[in-house]
């Protein structure tokens, strides 16, 4: 099922695999899944696999916004099926984002795949940095949303950086010095930055990697 999305940095969300066991308190996807009656257990939807092939216009497609495709509980066969569609649709840019980055380096990435990891704490950033350093992809990125603390990204070379605040019932704003440190990192390395509009006190900034469609 392909949906036009309110996520500002993409065009469509595509969910051939849903569900997650991470248990993040701020997870919007779990709340939505429970509200519409699907539950949040891992699930493969073969009937949704070919939906990107029906879209003729070059688009940015966020994969598995309602789950984590690279969670430890996801069979490699499901991942392979999704990546085969990426191969069949080179006109689209497929955006992958995971909280389990250790599986990223074992995948074969096409040039139209943007490969990212969530890094909202230093511990998550440390894992993501190690994992992404071993990933061969045209676009490697970090999503620091919702930013929970000061993060040091070291010397990793990234193609894109997303920074945002937490939304929902427990919404809060990150400290300005946390955001500024990431912006300094990006400026020093000429890394494109997408600042989510939920960050207060910052001008709109919607940069994309050079390969963006």
Backbone bond lengths (Angstrom), bond angles and torsions (degrees), N, CA, C in turn:
res aa  C-N    CA-C-N  psi(-1)  N-CA   C-N-CA  omega(-1)  CA-C   N-CA-C  phi
1 X - - - 1.458 - - 1.524 108.27 -
2 X 1.339 116.21 122.83 1.449 122.24 179.72 1.519 108.76 -102.18
3 X 1.312 116.34 131.88 1.450 120.62 -179.97 1.517 110.55 -128.98
4 X 1.338 116.62 136.01 1.453 119.15 164.13 1.517 106.41 -62.32
5 X 1.309 116.48 139.72 1.456 118.79 -169.18 1.517 111.76 -122.94
6 X 1.332 115.51 156.74 1.460 121.34 174.25 1.526 111.77 -86.26
7 X 1.327 117.78 -3.87 1.460 120.74 176.19 1.528 107.74 -67.02
8 X 1.318 116.52 122.22 1.459 120.10 -167.51 1.525 113.79 -69.57
9 X 1.321 118.70 -23.71 1.460 120.20 -172.93 1.532 113.95 -98.54
10 X 1.320 116.58 13.93 1.459 119.02 178.75 1.524 109.82 -144.16
11 X 1.325 116.56 171.58 1.468 121.08 179.11 1.524 112.16 -101.74
12 X 1.338 115.88 -43.47 1.465 121.20 -177.41 1.530 109.74 -133.62
13 X 1.318 115.77 151.69 1.463 121.09 166.86 1.527 107.91 -107.64
14 X 1.322 115.26 140.32 1.471 122.57 -176.72 1.515 107.71 -132.12
15 X 1.327 116.08 123.88 1.460 120.19 -172.44 1.527 113.10 -124.93
16 X 1.339 117.13 70.18 1.462 119.38 174.32 1.529 112.25 -73.30
17 X 1.321 115.98 -18.58 1.467 122.28 174.52 1.522 107.21 -131.30
18 X 1.316 116.80 130.34 1.463 121.34 179.09 1.523 109.33 -127.80
19 X 1.338 114.64 168.01 1.454 120.82 176.24 1.516 113.19 95.54
20 X 1.327 114.43 155.78 1.464 119.43 -174.65 1.525 109.24 -162.59
21 X 1.339 116.33 149.64 1.461 121.86 176.92 1.520 112.76 -114.45
22 X 1.343 118.52 10.48 1.462 119.51 -177.39 1.527 112.31 -67.15
23 X 1.315 116.99 -35.76 1.466 120.15 176.34 1.517 115.35 76.09
24 X 1.330 118.74 29.76 1.462 121.43 179.26 1.532 110.18 -65.03
25 X 1.324 116.90 131.54 1.460 120.72 -177.61 1.527 112.17 -63.47
26 X 1.335 117.13 -29.31 1.458 121.30 -175.12 1.521 113.42 -93.43
27 X 1.327 119.04 12.65 1.460 122.66 -171.77 1.535 111.92 -70.27
28 X 1.328 116.31 115.94 1.466 120.89 176.96 1.528 110.68 -75.24
29 X 1.351 116.78 -31.25 1.459 120.74 -175.00 1.528 111.33 -66.19
30 X 1.323 117.23 -42.33 1.461 119.89 179.29 1.520 111.03 -63.09
31 X 1.342 116.15 -43.62 1.463 119.37 179.74 1.526 110.71 -61.92
32 X 1.329 117.11 -40.94 1.462 120.52 179.78 1.523 110.85 -67.47
33 X 1.335 117.22 -44.24 1.462 120.65 -179.34 1.522 111.30 -61.30
34 X 1.309 116.33 -41.21 1.466 119.72 179.40 1.527 110.70 -68.30
35 X 1.325 116.87 -34.51 1.462 120.31 -178.34 1.524 111.53 -68.63
36 X 1.345 116.72 -36.51 1.461 118.36 -178.69 1.524 112.22 -91.55
37 X 1.337 116.72 0.34 1.451 120.38 170.93 1.508 116.95 91.88
38 X 1.344 118.85 8.07 1.458 120.39 179.00 1.522 112.64 -81.21
39 X 1.340 116.76 -26.31 1.446 119.93 -168.90 1.523 109.34 74.65
40 X 1.329 116.68 176.33 1.460 119.15 -174.43 1.523 112.86 -121.33
41 X 1.326 116.20 20.97 1.459 119.26 173.65 1.523 110.19 -72.26
42 X 1.328 118.50 148.95 1.465 121.33 -179.94 1.526 111.35 -56.87
43 X 1.319 115.89 135.74 1.462 120.39 -176.83 1.525 110.00 -150.61
44 X 1.319 115.50 138.09 1.462 122.72 177.35 1.520 108.50 -104.12
45 X 1.366 115.73 133.66 1.452 121.96 -177.24 1.529 109.22 -117.62
46 X 1.335 119.19 84.84 1.472 120.76 -178.64 1.525 113.43 -58.70
47 X 1.332 117.07 -29.90 1.468 120.32 -178.52 1.528 112.46 -68.99
48 X 1.320 118.20 -12.33 1.460 121.52 179.38 1.528 112.70 -98.17
49 X 1.307 116.97 -8.26 1.458 120.22 -170.59 1.524 113.28 -57.32
50 X 1.297 117.67 -43.65 1.462 120.68 -171.24 1.527 114.17 -90.24
51 X 1.315 117.53 6.80 1.459 120.04 -178.05 1.536 113.78 -59.13
52 X 1.332 120.25 -40.53 1.472 118.58 179.35 1.523 113.27 -61.60
53 X 1.314 117.55 -26.97 1.462 120.74 -179.04 1.520 111.77 -69.31
54 X 1.324 117.15 -18.37 1.457 121.66 -179.18 1.529 112.53 -84.18
55 X 1.327 116.90 -11.82 1.461 121.28 -179.13 1.525 108.62 -92.92
56 X 1.307 117.09 116.00 1.461 121.31 -175.15 1.523 112.41 -82.34
57 X 1.335 117.42 -36.18 1.458 120.66 -177.63 1.533 110.65 -72.70
58 X 1.319 117.68 136.65 1.457 121.39 176.29 1.527 109.30 -57.51
59 X 1.322 116.17 126.71 1.460 120.06 -173.28 1.521 111.19 -140.60
60 X 1.330 114.40 158.12 1.458 121.19 170.26 1.532 107.00 -93.63
61 X 1.324 116.77 126.77 1.458 122.15 -174.01 1.528 109.38 -124.42
62 X 1.320 116.25 117.39 1.460 122.44 178.39 1.530 108.06 -85.77
63 X 1.321 116.44 120.85 1.460 122.21 -173.50 1.527 110.65 -91.96
64 X 1.337 115.82 128.11 1.470 123.19 175.84 1.528 112.32 58.66
65 X 1.316 115.44 55.73 1.463 120.19 173.49 1.524 111.64 -67.13
66 X 1.341 116.21 -18.61 1.465 121.70 -179.51 1.522 112.28 -104.26
67 X 1.322 116.52 30.71 1.449 120.47 179.38 1.513 110.52 177.37
68 X 1.326 115.93 -167.26 1.468 121.20 175.63 1.520 107.76 -129.11
69 X 1.327 115.73 106.37 1.463 120.98 -175.16 1.521 112.46 -61.94
70 X 1.338 117.33 -23.99 1.456 120.30 -175.46 1.526 113.05 -109.53
71 X 1.330 116.00 18.16 1.455 119.21 173.18 1.519 110.97 -60.18
72 X 1.300 117.00 152.67 1.469 121.79 -178.35 1.519 112.30 -58.20
73 X 1.310 116.86 -23.62 1.464 122.37 -176.12 1.528 112.85 -84.87
74 X 1.324 118.68 -6.41 1.464 122.06 -176.28 1.527 110.42 -88.33
75 X 1.330 119.17 121.37 1.467 120.91 177.44 1.526 110.99 -62.78
76 X 1.322 115.91 144.02 1.464 119.80 179.48 1.528 111.17 -60.63
77 X 1.325 117.27 -28.09 1.463 120.48 179.24 1.527 111.39 -61.45
78 X 1.317 117.57 -36.54 1.463 120.25 177.25 1.523 110.14 -66.17
79 X 1.316 115.97 -44.21 1.459 120.75 179.35 1.526 110.26 -61.52
80 X 1.315 116.45 -44.66 1.471 120.45 -179.78 1.523 111.23 -59.17
81 X 1.326 116.79 -40.46 1.461 120.46 -179.46 1.523 110.92 -63.59
82 X 1.331 116.73 -39.93 1.460 121.23 179.01 1.529 110.16 -67.59
83 X 1.323 116.95 -45.50 1.464 120.26 -178.08 1.524 112.00 -66.45
84 X 1.313 117.49 -25.17 1.462 120.02 176.56 1.529 110.72 -68.27
85 X 1.321 117.20 -34.27 1.465 120.12 176.02 1.528 110.07 -68.56
86 X 1.322 116.86 -36.90 1.468 120.55 175.76 1.524 109.49 -58.01
87 X 1.321 116.11 -41.73 1.465 120.95 178.55 1.530 111.23 -63.81
88 X 1.330 116.58 -37.35 1.458 120.76 -176.53 1.531 113.64 -78.53
89 X 1.324 117.36 -12.74 1.469 120.59 -175.70 1.526 110.68 -125.84
90 X 1.320 118.73 65.61 1.467 121.11 -176.31 1.525 113.79 -66.09
91 X 1.338 118.37 -14.27 1.468 120.21 179.75 1.528 111.67 -73.32
92 X 1.322 117.47 -21.70 1.461 121.20 -178.44 1.529 111.27 -95.43
93 X 1.325 115.39 154.66 1.465 121.93 169.27 1.522 107.76 -103.75
94 X 1.324 116.42 118.24 1.464 121.70 -177.92 1.529 108.70 -99.62
95 X 1.326 115.23 124.09 1.462 121.58 -175.51 1.531 109.76 -103.84
96 X 1.319 115.87 118.73 1.459 122.38 -179.14 1.527 108.93 -109.75
97 X 1.326 116.19 135.01 1.462 120.81 -179.92 1.525 108.49 -140.51
98 X 1.332 116.03 130.71 1.460 119.52 -175.62 1.519 111.71 -140.07
99 X 1.317 115.64 154.60 1.462 122.74 169.89 1.528 110.41 -99.17
100 X 1.314 116.22 5.77 1.467 121.74 178.96 1.538 108.30 -126.47
101 X 1.338 117.66 69.48 1.464 121.09 -169.60 1.518 114.91 -70.26
102 X 1.315 117.58 -12.12 1.462 119.56 -176.18 1.527 113.09 -62.61
103 X 1.320 117.91 -22.91 1.470 120.11 -179.36 1.530 112.89 -85.29
104 X 1.303 118.13 -8.77 1.457 120.86 -173.45 1.524 113.23 -66.68
105 X 1.315 116.81 -38.66 1.465 119.46 -174.28 1.520 113.11 -71.72
106 X 1.316 117.17 -16.14 1.469 120.11 -178.73 1.525 112.50 -89.12
107 X 1.340 116.92 -1.36 1.461 120.64 -178.97 1.527 110.32 -95.77
108 X 1.322 115.59 156.26 1.462 121.05 174.52 1.525 108.50 -98.58
109 X 1.331 115.78 114.21 1.459 120.68 -172.03 1.516 111.99 -100.19
110 X 1.318 116.10 129.73 1.458 122.40 173.92 1.528 109.43 -78.38
111 X 1.318 116.16 163.64 1.464 119.72 -177.37 1.523 112.98 -67.87
112 X 1.327 117.81 -16.36 1.465 120.92 179.02 1.533 112.55 -95.76
113 X 1.334 117.00 17.71 1.462 121.67 177.94 1.525 110.03 -105.52
114 X 1.322 116.27 127.48 1.459 122.36 171.59 1.531 106.34 -99.97
115 X 1.303 117.52 122.81 1.461 121.90 -170.82 1.528 109.47 -113.04
116 X 1.339 115.89 117.77 1.453 119.20 -174.74 1.513 113.90 -133.74
117 X 1.328 114.30 163.88 1.465 121.82 177.75 1.518 108.55 -135.01
118 X 1.323 115.38 146.92 1.457 120.78 175.83 1.523 109.31 -79.38
119 X 1.334 116.04 139.75 1.466 121.05 -179.85 1.519 107.72 -145.38
120 X 1.319 116.40 82.37 1.465 120.08 -176.24 1.529 111.61 -100.87
121 X 1.328 117.23 -10.55 1.461 123.70 174.69 1.526 107.84 -133.71
122 X 1.331 116.26 167.62 1.463 119.09 178.94 1.515 111.56 -63.96
123 X 1.329 116.82 -38.25 1.464 119.70 179.77 1.530 110.97 -61.43
124 X 1.325 116.69 -43.14 1.465 119.86 177.73 1.523 111.08 -67.47
125 X 1.327 116.80 -38.45 1.464 120.18 178.57 1.523 110.94 -62.86
126 X 1.319 117.15 -41.19 1.467 120.55 179.95 1.527 110.85 -60.57
127 X 1.326 116.36 -44.31 1.468 120.23 177.56 1.518 111.20 -63.55
128 X 1.322 116.17 -44.08 1.456 120.68 -177.30 1.526 111.83 -64.93
129 X 1.325 116.71 -40.87 1.462 120.93 -179.39 1.520 110.88 -61.43
130 X 1.312 116.38 -46.22 1.462 120.14 179.09 1.521 110.82 -62.35
131 X 1.331 116.09 -45.74 1.466 120.18 -176.71 1.529 111.69 -67.00
132 X 1.326 117.68 -48.53 1.455 120.22 -177.08 1.527 112.50 -66.67
133 X 1.321 116.62 -25.68 1.463 119.60 177.38 1.522 111.71 -63.63
134 X 1.316 116.19 -20.28 1.464 121.05 -179.26 1.523 112.84 -105.66
135 X 1.332 116.82 9.91 1.461 121.77 -179.00 1.522 109.80 -99.70
136 X 1.333 115.73 132.36 1.462 121.01 174.21 1.522 107.92 -102.87
137 X 1.332 115.60 103.19 1.460 120.95 -179.07 1.520 108.61 -148.68
138 X 1.322 116.19 155.58 1.457 121.03 -179.62 1.517 111.92 -66.83
139 X 1.332 116.62 -35.86 1.459 122.31 178.32 1.522 108.68 -130.06
140 X 1.320 116.14 121.70 1.463 122.43 173.82 1.522 107.45 -117.88
141 X 1.321 116.52 130.20 1.461 118.24 -174.72 1.517 112.09 -143.31
142 X 1.337 114.06 163.57 1.452 122.53 174.12 1.518 109.48 -120.51
143 X 1.317 115.73 141.70 1.455 121.88 173.29 1.520 108.45 -112.31
144 X 1.312 116.28 108.33 1.466 121.73 178.10 1.523 108.07 -99.05
145 X 1.299 114.46 65.53 1.460 122.16 -177.12 1.530 109.77 -146.30
146 X 1.329 118.09 122.54 1.455 127.32 -2.12 1.535 111.36 -81.60
147 X 1.325 116.82 128.15 1.464 121.83 -177.11 1.526 109.70 -68.12
148 X 1.337 116.29 121.68 1.466 121.29 -173.04 1.518 114.04 -105.98
149 X 1.345 117.64 -17.31 1.457 119.36 -176.82 1.526 109.33 -164.35
150 X 1.321 116.31 173.86 1.453 121.68 174.76 1.526 109.07 -63.61
151 X 1.346 115.36 134.32 1.462 120.45 -178.26 1.527 109.50 -128.34
152 X 1.318 115.07 134.61 1.465 122.17 173.51 1.524 107.57 -107.01
153 X 1.328 117.04 118.77 1.462 120.98 -177.55 1.525 113.19 -94.20
154 X 1.310 116.99 3.42 1.462 119.33 175.37 1.514 112.43 63.51
155 X 1.317 116.34 -136.68 1.467 121.72 -175.36 1.527 113.29 -111.33
156 X 1.328 117.58 15.66 1.461 118.88 -177.62 1.531 110.61 -62.18
157 X 1.321 115.76 143.85 1.460 121.88 176.34 1.528 108.21 -97.16
158 X 1.330 116.14 116.53 1.463 121.93 -178.80 1.519 110.61 -114.50
159 X 1.318 115.74 157.99 1.459 121.54 176.54 1.522 112.65 -101.25
160 X 1.349 116.05 -11.10 1.468 119.56 -177.09 1.516 108.61 -166.81
161 X 1.337 115.43 148.72 1.456 121.24 179.19 1.523 108.64 -140.30
162 X 1.335 116.50 126.70 1.464 123.25 176.77 1.529 107.96 -108.02
163 X 1.320 117.30 133.59 1.461 121.75 179.07 1.523 108.12 -131.09
164 X 1.338 116.55 132.26 1.457 119.32 -179.63 1.513 112.79 -156.13
165 X 1.328 114.91 169.38 1.460 122.50 177.83 1.518 109.89 -97.77
166 X 1.324 115.84 172.46 1.459 121.08 176.32 1.519 109.25 -85.86
167 X 1.329 115.58 138.68 1.456 121.27 177.80 1.528 109.48 -114.91
168 X 1.323 116.64 178.44 1.455 120.65 178.22 1.513 112.34 93.67
169 X 1.351 116.70 -168.89 1.465 121.37 -174.59 1.530 113.93 -58.03
170 X 1.349 117.92 -33.06 1.466 121.19 -178.49 1.519 111.55 -104.24
171 X 1.324 117.25 30.80 1.458 121.80 -174.49 1.526 111.20 -59.60
172 X 1.330 114.96 141.19 1.467 119.82 172.94 1.523 108.75 -151.42
173 X 1.314 115.24 158.51 1.458 121.90 -179.47 1.535 109.85 -96.70
174 X 1.333 117.14 137.00 1.463 118.85 173.47 1.523 109.95 -68.81
175 X 1.318 116.07 155.79 1.456 119.41 176.63 1.530 109.15 -65.80
176 X 1.324 114.93 145.16 1.457 119.53 -175.93 1.526 111.91 -60.12
177 X 1.313 117.86 -35.95 1.461 120.24 -178.90 1.531 111.77 -66.65
178 X 1.343 117.05 -26.93 1.463 119.41 176.05 1.520 110.38 -67.22
179 X 1.328 115.19 -45.92 1.464 120.19 -179.48 1.533 110.18 -66.46
180 X 1.330 116.19 -44.57 1.462 119.85 -177.68 1.525 111.88 -61.39
181 X 1.318 117.20 -34.50 1.463 118.98 179.15 1.528 110.64 -64.25
182 X 1.322 116.88 -41.26 1.457 120.06 177.66 1.528 111.27 -67.46
183 X 1.317 116.61 -37.83 1.463 119.60 178.12 1.522 110.95 -65.68
184 X 1.317 117.18 -36.74 1.464 120.39 176.36 1.521 110.61 -64.39
185 X 1.334 116.02 -42.33 1.466 120.89 177.02 1.520 110.20 -57.01
186 X 1.330 116.35 -46.74 1.462 121.01 -178.16 1.524 111.58 -66.38
187 X 1.326 116.63 -41.06 1.459 119.82 -178.66 1.531 111.19 -64.12
188 X 1.302 117.08 -39.99 1.462 120.66 -179.36 1.520 111.70 -64.92
189 X 1.329 116.71 -27.86 1.466 121.12 -175.53 1.527 113.04 -110.63
190 X 1.332 116.36 5.31 1.469 121.78 -179.83 1.532 111.27 56.01
191 X 1.332 115.14 41.66 1.460 121.83 179.73 1.531 110.13 -89.48
192 X 1.330 119.26 126.66 1.465 120.67 176.11 1.530 111.04 -59.76
193 X 1.322 115.85 140.84 1.465 121.91 -176.80 1.526 109.71 -125.71
194 X 1.327 114.97 135.68 1.461 121.24 171.40 1.523 107.32 -112.61
195 X 1.332 115.97 109.02 1.460 120.75 175.95 1.521 109.00 -90.61
196 X 1.316 116.28 119.74 1.456 119.49 178.14 1.527 110.49 -63.66
197 X 1.327 117.79 142.27 1.469 120.27 -178.50 1.520 113.61 -66.50
198 X 1.339 118.22 -9.72 1.467 119.31 177.75 1.533 112.56 -80.05
199 X 1.331 117.87 -1.55 1.458 121.21 174.93 1.521 109.17 -82.72
200 X 1.298 117.22 119.94 1.459 120.95 -178.75 1.530 110.49 -82.38
201 X 1.323 115.09 142.46 1.453 119.85 173.85 1.512 114.64 88.16
202 X 1.342 117.52 8.25 1.458 121.01 179.87 1.529 109.87 -125.35
203 X 1.316 115.24 142.79 1.457 120.21 176.41 1.521 110.00 -70.69
204 X 1.320 115.64 153.43 1.461 120.77 177.72 1.525 110.38 -56.84
205 X 1.295 115.83 133.29 1.466 121.01 179.39 1.525 107.77 -144.87
206 X 1.310 116.39 112.26 1.459 121.35 -175.09 1.530 109.61 -129.75
207 X 1.299 115.87 71.93 1.465 121.57 178.60 1.521 110.09 -93.76
208 X 1.322 114.82 149.32 1.454 121.38 179.24 1.526 109.86 -129.33
209 X 1.321 116.92 160.55 1.460 119.48 175.55 1.525 110.77 -60.60
210 X 1.328 118.03 155.88 1.464 120.53 -179.05 1.527 113.29 -56.71
211 X 1.348 117.53 -25.52 1.464 120.48 -177.93 1.516 112.46 -83.85
212 X 1.334 118.91 3.67 1.465 121.60 -176.66 1.519 110.38 -61.48
213 X 1.335 115.86 143.80 1.465 120.91 178.13 1.510 109.68 -97.18
